[in-house]
Amino acid sequence: MKVIITESQYKKILLEQYNIDKTKPVDFYFGNRVLRAPDYKTAHKFAEKLSIRNLNSNKIYVLNDKKNERWFIGPNDKIYFSQNSYNQDPDKNVYVDPIDVGMVFI
């Protein structure tokens, strides 16, 4: 017997399949940098700031959009919306300071 489900039902099933261990740290991979949240609460807060909705694993791969390089980590260890916003003014255009959220660079 075959069961046919809609795309939205399939996405809901995927979202409900969590592989996260809330007792372990969560790592966020940003290309050449890795940030670690020491606990689930900090990881959830950080993910909300970056609009990451797939917090379902202890390893989160933050991907760059080909058209818009999102979440650029500057040399000052602060996160900017894009490299362009960093280039305009690195002192004013900080999107989030990971240290203030409780993140650690590894």
N, C-alpha and C positions, 0 to 999 in steps of 0.2 A: 504494500500500500504506500502510495506517495502522499505526502502532506505538502500543500502549497501554502506559503506564507508571504505576506507582503514585505516590501523593503523596510518599512517602519517597524514591523514586528521583528525582523531579523536584527535591526540595529538595537532594538530594545533588549533582545536576547544577549547580544554582545556586551551591552553596557552592564547587564546583570552578572556577567561572568568576571568576577573580581579575582585576581591573583595576588592581591596586595596583602602583605603581612604587616599589620599595623604596629607590631612590636619592633620592627626593624626600621633603619633609616631608609629614606627614599632619595634616589639619585636622579638629577635632571641633567641630561646630556645636551650641551649646546655646541655641537661641532668640536671646537678645540678646547672647550672648558667644561668642567663638570662641577655642579653644585650639589651639595648634600643637605637634606633636611634631616635633623636628628630624630624627629618623630613625625607621626602622621598628621598631627594638628598643624605643625609648621609647614609641612608639605602641602596640605590642603589650602592654607592661607596663601602660600606662594603661588600655587596653581591658580587660585581665583584671581590674583593680581595680574597674571599673565593670560587669563582667559583659557586656560588649559582644562578641557573637560574630561579627558581620559585618564584620570588619576586612578588607574586600576592595576598598577604594577609597582614594584619597588624600583624599576628603571623606566624613566620617562624620557623619551627622545623628543626634544623640542626641535621640530623641523623648520627650515626656512622656506618660505614661499618663493618660488622662482621669480615672480614679478615684483615682490616686495620683500626685501631682506628684513625679516622681523626679528626682534629680540637680539639686538647686537650688544655684546658685552665689550665695553670699552677697556682700554688699558688701565683705567682707574678702578676696575672691577665693579662698575655700575652697569645696569641694564638700561638700554635705550630702545625705543620703539624700532628704530632702524639706524643704519650707519649714517644715513643722511642727517638725521636729527642729531647724532653725535657730532658730525662735522660742522653743523651750524653753530652750536654752542654746547660744549661738553659740561659746562657748569650749570646751565639752566635747564637743559632738556632731559634730565635723568627721569626715566620712567619708574624705576624701582631700584632701591639700594638693597641688594640681597642680604647684606649684613644686618640691616635694620629689621628685616623680616625674621632673622634667625638662621639664615643659610650659612653654609661653610663651603669654601672652595677646596676641592681635593685634586 
